[in-house]
Amino acid sequence: MSEASSVASSSVWFLQSRGARIAVRDWAPPALVPPRGVVVLVHGLGEHSGRYEALARQLVSWGFVVRGYDHYGHGRSDGPRGGLDHEARLVDDLALVLNDTITRTEIGVPLILLGHSLGGLVAANAVARERAKVDALVLSSPALDPGLSGFQKMLLGTLPRIVPNLRVDNGLKLQYLSHDASVIEAYRSDPLCHRKVAARLARFIADAGAETLQKAARWSTPTLLLWAGDDHLVSPAGSRGFAAAAPKNVVRAREFETLYHELFNETPALAEPVLGALRHWLDARHPHEVSAPIPVIA
């Protein structure tokens, strides 16, 4: 990603949402050039927006302004780690970030939503519920099917009602994040990453995935769906099912059979075709010729 080396990340700032501070991070090109669009990044379970520095820089080098934020209970945002104070919190916070982004962006500049894992689920569910009005959607290994066992499903039917704030280990198998050992080590040593998930959050993941899959056949938002075929953190069956049900002229789907969960954080050789697929799709949908001035979203 050498072409992105000159891009600077802005400092973190905060939005207020239901009495909680939600950390927001922006990346923009160093020069005032017309943007191709604004990409809003939505991260996965246990991590934070700062882990998307390399992807954000790559997107900026392609001509996009990029915004990321930390979910409630994650990164620099408020809330107990892995907690969820309301079942609609994650979708509501995404809608808040999108609305703020829209108010700071020139009319006519495309708004693109890119979500990974839990973030992919939140993004897709927000679109399914018509809470996210975006021009395009990119899903990376979305948690449409968390791959729960029968016993886990039974627990989810009980625990959220009795102890919704009970937080347990999230069970993520970090050795299967990426084939790049440095990515795994960086995750393990990152103080802003955690291993907790509350019963209410687990219930949201299960329910939102099922709801989103049910609406796949009526999907109308242009979507690029990318997933790892050798995923041990979420079940690839969710993405396969969505791709099979969704209109083929709306959803472009591609499985990377041998890759692990974090497609964009794989080794350079493995990540290259993933980035290529993303760039090809963005080039086709949102070429460089945009007449509006660059949006200021910081």
C-alpha positions as a Markdown table, in Angstrom:
| # | Residue | x | y | z |
|---|---|---|---|---|
| 1 | Met | 0.0 | 0.0 | 0.0 |
| 2 | Ser | 2.9 | 2.4 | -0.7 |
| 3 | Glu | 0.7 | 4.7 | -2.8 |
| 4 | Ala | -1.2 | 5.5 | 0.4 |
| 5 | Ser | 1.8 | 6.3 | 2.5 |
| 6 | Ser | 1.4 | 10.1 | 2.4 |
| 7 | Val | -2.1 | 10.1 | 3.9 |
| 8 | Ala | -2.5 | 11.4 | 7.4 |
| 9 | Ser | -5.1 | 10.2 | 9.9 |
| 10 | Ser | -7.0 | 12.9 | 11.9 |
| 11 | Ser | -7.3 | 12.8 | 15.6 |
| 12 | Val | -10.2 | 11.0 | 17.3 |
| 13 | Trp | -13.3 | 13.1 | 18.2 |
| 14 | Phe | -16.6 | 12.2 | 19.7 |
| 15 | Leu | -20.4 | 12.2 | 18.9 |
| 16 | Gln | -22.9 | 12.1 | 21.7 |
| 17 | Ser | -25.4 | 9.2 | 21.5 |
| 18 | Arg | -27.9 | 8.5 | 24.2 |
| 19 | Gly | -25.6 | 9.8 | 26.9 |
| 20 | Ala | -22.6 | 8.0 | 25.6 |
| 21 | Arg | -19.6 | 9.3 | 23.7 |
| 22 | Ile | -19.0 | 7.5 | 20.3 |
| 23 | Ala | -15.4 | 7.9 | 19.0 |
| 24 | Val | -15.1 | 9.0 | 15.4 |
| 25 | Arg | -12.0 | 9.0 | 13.2 |
| 26 | Asp | -11.5 | 10.6 | 9.8 |
| 27 | Trp | -9.0 | 10.2 | 7.0 |
| 28 | Ala | -8.8 | 12.7 | 4.1 |
| 29 | Pro | -6.4 | 13.3 | 1.1 |
| 30 | Pro | -3.6 | 15.7 | 1.9 |
| 31 | Ala | -4.6 | 17.9 | -1.0 |
| 32 | Leu | -7.9 | 19.6 | -1.8 |
| 33 | Val | -8.9 | 17.5 | -4.8 |
| 34 | Pro | -12.4 | 16.5 | -5.8 |
| 35 | Pro | -13.4 | 13.3 | -4.0 |
| 36 | Arg | -15.0 | 10.2 | -5.5 |
| 37 | Gly | -17.1 | 9.7 | -2.4 |
| 38 | Val | -17.1 | 9.2 | 1.3 |
| 39 | Val | -16.6 | 5.7 | 2.8 |
| 40 | Val | -17.9 | 5.0 | 6.3 |
| 41 | Leu | -16.1 | 2.0 | 7.9 |
| 42 | Val | -17.9 | -0.2 | 10.5 |
| 43 | His | -15.6 | -2.5 | 12.5 |
| 44 | Gly | -16.1 | -5.9 | 14.0 |
| 45 | Leu | -16.5 | -7.4 | 17.5 |
| 46 | Gly | -13.8 | -6.8 | 20.0 |
| 47 | Glu | -11.8 | -4.4 | 17.8 |
| 48 | His | -11.9 | -0.7 | 16.9 |
| 49 | Ser | -11.7 | 1.7 | 13.9 |
| 50 | Gly | -8.0 | 2.3 | 14.4 |
| 51 | Arg | -7.3 | -1.2 | 13.1 |
| 52 | Tyr | -8.5 | 0.0 | 9.7 |
| 53 | Glu | -5.7 | 2.5 | 9.2 |
| 54 | Ala | -4.1 | 0.6 | 6.2 |
| 55 | Leu | -7.5 | 0.1 | 4.5 |
| 56 | Ala | -8.5 | 3.7 | 5.1 |
| 57 | Arg | -5.2 | 5.0 | 3.6 |
| 58 | Gln | -5.7 | 2.8 | 0.6 |
| 59 | Leu | -9.2 | 4.1 | 0.0 |
| 60 | Val | -7.9 | 7.7 | 0.4 |
| 61 | Ser | -5.2 | 7.0 | -2.1 |
| 62 | Trp | -8.0 | 6.0 | -4.5 |
| 63 | Gly | -9.7 | 9.3 | -4.0 |
| 64 | Phe | -12.1 | 8.7 | -1.2 |
| 65 | Val | -12.6 | 10.5 | 2.1 |
| 66 | Val | -13.0 | 7.9 | 4.9 |
| 67 | Arg | -14.7 | 8.0 | 8.2 |
| 68 | Gly | -14.6 | 5.2 | 10.9 |
| 69 | Tyr | -16.1 | 5.0 | 14.4 |
| 70 | Asp | -16.0 | 2.8 | 17.4 |
| 71 | His | -19.1 | 0.8 | 18.4 |
| 72 | Tyr | -20.5 | 1.4 | 21.9 |
| 73 | Gly | -18.4 | -0.7 | 24.3 |
| 74 | His | -15.5 | -0.8 | 21.9 |
| 75 | Gly | -12.3 | 1.1 | 21.3 |
| 76 | Arg | -12.4 | 4.7 | 22.6 |
| 77 | Ser | -16.2 | 4.8 | 22.8 |
| 78 | Asp | -18.1 | 4.7 | 26.1 |
| 79 | Gly | -19.7 | 1.6 | 27.6 |
| 80 | Pro | -18.5 | -1.6 | 29.2 |
| 81 | Arg | -16.4 | -3.7 | 26.9 |
| 82 | Gly | -18.6 | -5.8 | 24.7 |
| 83 | Gly | -21.7 | -4.4 | 26.4 |
| 84 | Leu | -24.9 | -3.2 | 24.8 |
| 85 | Asp | -27.3 | -1.0 | 26.7 |
| 86 | His | -30.1 | -1.3 | 24.2 |
| 87 | Glu | -30.9 | -3.8 | 21.4 |
| 88 | Ala | -31.1 | -1.0 | 18.8 |
| 89 | Arg | -27.9 | 0.8 | 20.0 |
| 90 | Leu | -25.5 | -0.3 | 17.2 |
| 91 | Val | -27.9 | 0.5 | 14.3 |
| 92 | Asp | -28.9 | 3.7 | 16.0 |
| 93 | Asp | -25.3 | 4.8 | 16.4 |
| 94 | Leu | -24.5 | 3.9 | 12.8 |
| 95 | Ala | -27.5 | 6.0 | 11.7 |
| 96 | Leu | -26.2 | 8.9 | 13.8 |
| 97 | Val | -22.8 | 8.7 | 12.2 |
| 98 | Leu | -24.2 | 8.6 | 8.7 |
| 99 | Asn | -26.5 | 11.5 | 9.4 |
| 100 | Asp | -23.6 | 13.6 | 10.7 |
| 101 | Thr | -21.5 | 12.6 | 7.7 |
| 102 | Ile | -24.3 | 13.6 | 5.3 |
| 103 | Thr | -24.7 | 17.1 | 6.9 |
| 104 | Arg | -20.9 | 17.7 | 6.4 |
| 105 | Thr | -20.8 | 16.4 | 2.8 |
| 106 | Glu | -21.5 | 18.2 | -0.4 |
| 107 | Ile | -24.7 | 17.2 | -2.2 |
| 108 | Gly | -23.9 | 14.7 | -5.0 |
| 109 | Val | -20.9 | 13.1 | -3.4 |
| 110 | Pro | -21.6 | 9.3 | -3.1 |
| 111 | Leu | -21.9 | 7.8 | 0.4 |
| 112 | Ile | -20.5 | 4.3 | 0.7 |
| 113 | Leu | -20.9 | 2.0 | 3.7 |
| 114 | Leu | -18.2 | -0.7 | 4.3 |
| 115 | Gly | -18.7 | -3.1 | 7.2 |
| 116 | His | -16.6 | -6.0 | 8.4 |
| 117 | Ser | -17.8 | -9.0 | 10.5 |
| 118 | Leu | -20.1 | -7.6 | 13.2 |
| 119 | Gly | -19.8 | -4.2 | 11.4 |
| 120 | Gly | -20.9 | -5.9 | 8.2 |
| 121 | Leu | -24.0 | -7.3 | 10.1 |
| 122 | Val | -24.7 | -3.8 | 11.6 |
| 123 | Ala | -24.3 | -2.2 | 8.2 |
| 124 | Ala | -26.5 | -4.7 | 6.3 |
| 125 | Asn | -29.1 | -4.7 | 9.0 |
| 126 | Ala | -29.3 | -0.9 | 9.0 |
| 127 | Val | -29.8 | -1.0 | 5.2 |
| 128 | Ala | -32.4 | -3.8 | 5.6 |
| 129 | Arg | -34.3 | -1.7 | 8.2 |
| 130 | Glu | -34.0 | 1.4 | 5.9 |
| 131 | Arg | -32.0 | 3.1 | 8.7 |
| 132 | Ala | -29.0 | 3.7 | 6.3 |
| 133 | Lys | -29.6 | 5.6 | 3.1 |
| 134 | Val | -26.4 | 5.0 | 1.2 |
| 135 | Asp | -25.4 | 4.8 | -2.4 |
| 136 | Ala | -23.5 | 1.6 | -2.1 |
| 137 | Leu | -22.6 | -1.1 | 0.5 |
| 138 | Val | -19.5 | -3.2 | 0.9 |
| 139 | Leu | -19.6 | -6.3 | 3.2 |
| 140 | Ser | -16.5 | -8.1 | 4.3 |
| 141 | Ser | -17.0 | -11.5 | 6.0 |
| 142 | Pro | -20.3 | -10.2 | 7.6 |
| 143 | Ala | -21.6 | -12.0 | 10.7 |
| 144 | Leu | -24.9 | -12.9 | 9.0 |
| 145 | Asp | -24.6 | -16.4 | 10.5 |
| 146 | Pro | -22.5 | -16.6 | 13.7 |
| 147 | Gly | -22.4 | -20.4 | 13.5 |
| 148 | Leu | -24.0 | -21.1 | 16.8 |
| 149 | Ser | -24.5 | -24.6 | 18.1 |
| 150 | Gly | -27.8 | -25.9 | 19.3 |
| 151 | Phe | -26.7 | -25.4 | 22.9 |
| 152 | Gln | -25.6 | -21.8 | 22.3 |
| 153 | Lys | -28.9 | -21.0 | 20.6 |
| 154 | Met | -30.7 | -22.4 | 23.6 |
| 155 | Leu | -28.7 | -20.2 | 25.9 |
| 156 | Leu | -29.4 | -17.1 | 23.8 |
| 157 | Gly | -33.1 | -17.8 | 24.1 |
| 158 | Thr | -32.8 | -17.5 | 27.9 |
| 159 | Leu | -29.8 | -15.4 | 29.1 |
| 160 | Pro | -30.6 | -12.1 | 27.4 |
| 161 | Arg | -34.0 | -12.1 | 29.3 |
| 162 | Ile | -32.5 | -13.0 | 32.6 |
| 163 | Val | -29.0 | -11.4 | 32.6 |
| 164 | Pro | -28.8 | -9.2 | 29.5 |
| 165 | Asn | -25.6 | -7.5 | 30.7 |
| 166 | Leu | -23.7 | -10.7 | 31.6 |
| 167 | Arg | -20.4 | -10.5 | 29.7 |
| 168 | Val | -18.4 | -13.6 | 28.8 |
| 169 | Asp | -15.4 | -14.3 | 26.6 |
| 170 | Asn | -16.4 | -13.8 | 23.0 |
| 171 | Gly | -14.7 | -17.0 | 21.9 |
| 172 | Leu | -12.9 | -15.5 | 18.9 |
| 173 | Lys | -10.2 | -17.8 | 17.6 |
| 174 | Leu | -7.5 | -15.2 | 17.0 |
| 175 | Gln | -5.2 | -17.6 | 15.2 |
| 176 | Tyr | -7.7 | -17.6 | 12.4 |
| 177 | Leu | -7.9 | -13.8 | 12.0 |
| 178 | Ser | -5.3 | -13.8 | 9.2 |
| 179 | His | -2.4 | -15.8 | 7.7 |
| 180 | Asp | -0.2 | -12.8 | 8.7 |
| 181 | Ala | 1.3 | -13.5 | 12.1 |
| 182 | Ser | 2.0 | -9.8 | 12.6 |
| 183 | Val | -1.7 | -9.0 | 12.4 |
| 184 | Ile | -2.5 | -11.5 | 15.1 |
| 185 | Glu | 0.2 | -10.3 | 17.4 |
| 186 | Ala | -0.8 | -6.7 | 16.9 |
| 187 | Tyr | -4.4 | -7.6 | 17.8 |
| 188 | Arg | -3.3 | -9.4 | 20.9 |
| 189 | Ser | -1.1 | -6.6 | 22.1 |
| 190 | Asp | -3.6 | -3.8 | 21.3 |
| 191 | Pro | -5.0 | -2.3 | 24.5 |
| 192 | Leu | -8.2 | -1.1 | 22.7 |
| 193 | Cys | -9.1 | -4.7 | 21.6 |
| 194 | His | -11.1 | -6.9 | 24.1 |
| 195 | Arg | -12.5 | -10.4 | 24.4 |
| 196 | Lys | -16.0 | -9.7 | 25.9 |
| 197 | Val | -19.5 | -10.0 | 24.6 |
| 198 | Ala | -22.7 | -9.4 | 26.6 |
| 199 | Ala | -25.8 | -11.6 | 26.3 |
| 200 | Arg | -27.8 | -8.7 | 24.8 |
| 201 | Leu | -25.1 | -8.2 | 22.1 |
| 202 | Ala | -25.0 | -11.9 | 21.3 |
| 203 | Arg | -28.8 | -11.9 | 21.0 |
| 204 | Phe | -28.6 | -8.9 | 18.6 |
| 205 | Ile | -26.1 | -10.7 | 16.4 |
| 206 | Ala | -28.3 | -13.8 | 16.1 |
| 207 | Asp | -31.6 | -11.8 | 15.5 |
| 208 | Ala | -30.1 | -9.2 | 13.2 |
| 209 | Gly | -28.5 | -11.9 | 11.0 |
| 210 | Ala | -31.7 | -13.8 | 10.6 |
| 211 | Glu | -33.7 | -10.6 | 9.9 |
| 212 | Thr | -31.2 | -9.5 | 7.2 |
| 213 | Leu | -31.1 | -12.9 | 5.5 |
| 214 | Gln | -34.9 | -12.9 | 5.3 |
| 215 | Lys | -34.8 | -9.6 | 3.4 |
| 216 | Ala | -32.0 | -10.6 | 0.9 |
| 217 | Ala | -34.4 | -11.5 | -1.9 |
| 218 | Arg | -35.8 | -7.9 | -1.9 |
| 219 | Trp | -32.3 | -6.2 | -1.7 |
| 220 | Ser | -32.1 | -3.0 | -3.7 |
| 221 | Thr | -28.9 | -1.3 | -2.5 |
| 222 | Pro | -25.9 | -1.9 | -4.8 |
| 223 | Thr | -23.7 | -4.2 | -2.7 |
| 224 | Leu | -20.3 | -5.9 | -3.0 |
| 225 | Leu | -20.2 | -9.0 | -0.8 |
| 226 | Leu | -16.8 | -10.5 | -0.1 |
| 227 | Trp | -16.2 | -13.4 | 2.3 |
| 228 | Ala | -13.6 | -15.9 | 3.5 |
| 229 | Gly | -14.2 | -19.5 | 2.6 |
| 230 | Asp | -11.9 | -20.7 | 5.4 |
| 231 | Asp | -13.6 | -18.5 | 8.1 |
| 232 | His | -13.5 | -19.9 | 11.6 |
| 233 | Leu | -14.9 | -16.8 | 13.3 |
| 234 | Val | -18.3 | -16.5 | 11.5 |
| 235 | Ser | -20.0 | -19.1 | 9.3 |
| 236 | Pro | -19.5 | -18.6 | 5.5 |
| 237 | Ala | -23.0 | -20.1 | 5.1 |
| 238 | Gly | -24.5 | -16.7 | 6.0 |
| 239 | Ser | -22.8 | -14.9 | 3.1 |
| 240 | Arg | -23.5 | -17.8 | 0.8 |
| 241 | Gly | -27.1 | -17.8 | 1.7 |
| 242 | Phe | -27.4 | -14.1 | 1.2 |
| 243 | Ala | -25.6 | -14.2 | -2.2 |
| 244 | Ala | -27.9 | -17.0 | -3.4 |
| 245 | Ala | -31.1 | -15.2 | -2.4 |
| 246 | Ala | -30.2 | -11.6 | -3.4 |
| 247 | Pro | -30.8 | -10.2 | -6.9 |
| 248 | Lys | -27.7 | -10.8 | -9.0 |
| 249 | Asn | -27.9 | -7.4 | -10.7 |
| 250 | Val | -27.8 | -5.7 | -7.3 |
| 251 | Val | -25.3 | -7.8 | -5.2 |
| 252 | Arg | -21.9 | -8.7 | -6.6 |
| 253 | Ala | -20.7 | -11.7 | -4.5 |
| 254 | Arg | -17.2 | -13.3 | -4.3 |
| 255 | Glu | -15.8 | -16.0 | -2.0 |
| 256 | Phe | -12.1 | -16.2 | -1.3 |
| 257 | Glu | -11.9 | -19.9 | -0.6 |
| 258 | Thr | -8.6 | -20.2 | 1.2 |
| 259 | Leu | -8.6 | -16.9 | 3.1 |
| 260 | Tyr | -9.2 | -16.3 | 6.8 |
| 261 | His | -11.7 | -13.9 | 8.4 |
| 262 | Glu | -10.0 | -10.5 | 8.0 |
| 263 | Leu | -9.8 | -10.4 | 4.2 |
| 264 | Phe | -8.2 | -6.9 | 4.1 |
| 265 | Asn | -5.6 | -7.9 | 6.8 |
| 266 | Glu | -4.3 | -11.0 | 5.1 |
| 267 | Thr | -0.7 | -11.2 | 3.9 |
| 268 | Pro | 0.0 | -8.8 | 1.0 |
| 269 | Ala | -0.1 | -11.6 | -1.6 |
| 270 | Leu | -3.5 | -13.0 | -0.3 |
| 271 | Ala | -5.0 | -9.5 | 0.2 |
| 272 | Glu | -4.1 | -8.3 | -3.3 |
| 273 | Pro | -7.0 | -9.9 | -5.1 |
| 274 | Val | -9.4 | -8.7 | -2.3 |
| 275 | Leu | -8.3 | -5.1 | -2.8 |
| 276 | Gly | -8.4 | -5.6 | -6.5 |
| 277 | Ala | -12.0 | -6.8 | -6.3 |
| 278 | Leu | -12.9 | -3.8 | -4.2 |
| 279 | Arg | -11.1 | -1.3 | -6.4 |
| 280 | His | -12.7 | -2.8 | -9.6 |
| 281 | Trp | -16.2 | -2.5 | -8.2 |
| 282 | Leu | -15.6 | 1.0 | -6.9 |
| 283 | Asp | -14.1 | 2.1 | -10.2 |
| 284 | Ala | -17.1 | 0.8 | -12.0 |
| 285 | Arg | -19.7 | 2.4 | -9.7 |
| 286 | His | -17.9 | 5.6 | -8.7 |
| 287 | Pro | -15.3 | 6.8 | -11.1 |
| 288 | His | -13.0 | 9.7 | -10.5 |
| 289 | Glu | -15.0 | 12.3 | -12.4 |
| 290 | Val | -16.9 | 14.0 | -9.5 |
| 291 | Ser | -17.5 | 17.8 | -9.9 |
| 292 | Ala | -18.3 | 18.6 | -6.3 |
| 293 | Pro | -15.6 | 20.1 | -4.0 |
| 294 | Ile | -14.0 | 17.8 | -1.4 |
| 295 | Pro | -16.2 | 17.3 | 1.7 |
| 296 | Val | -14.9 | 18.4 | 5.1 |
| 297 | Ile | -16.0 | 15.8 | 7.6 |
| 298 | Ala | -13.6 | 16.4 | 10.4 |
